[in-house]
Amino acid sequence: MHRIELTEGEFEILSTLLKKEIEETRVELHHTKHAEFREFLREREDALKGMLAKLAG
């Protein structure tokens, strides 16, 4: 496990980036037709949501 210390500004930037990536992943998931890539995107979205939850503490 890795731990990092963030300033409040860095925390806000990271949180915003994760939220944007989640949204972009959802859009891409909606448009893809390939089952393997769709599964990859679902796993990616879950991982991003998990990271955001950990960040929120």
C-alpha positions, -999 to +999 in steps of 0.1 A: +000+000+000+012+035-008+004+066+011+009+102-001+003+135+016-016+161-004-022+198+001-059+209+000-054+222-035-038+189-047-066+170-031-092+190-050-073+186-083-070+149-078-107+145-068-118+166-099-096+145-122-110+112-109-146+125-113-139+136-149-122+103-157-152+084-143-176+104-165-154+100-196-152+062-189-190+061-186-194+079-220-169+055-236-187+025-221-220+037-235-205+039-270-185+007-272-199-024-288-170-048-281-177-071-251-140-073-240-135-036-241-168-030-223-157-053-195-123-034-193-142-001-190-165-014-163-135-026-143-118+007-149-149+026-137-150+005-105-113+011-098-117+049-103-148+049-080-128+030-054-099+054-056-123+084-052-139+067-022-105+061-006-096+098-013-128+109+004-118+088+034 
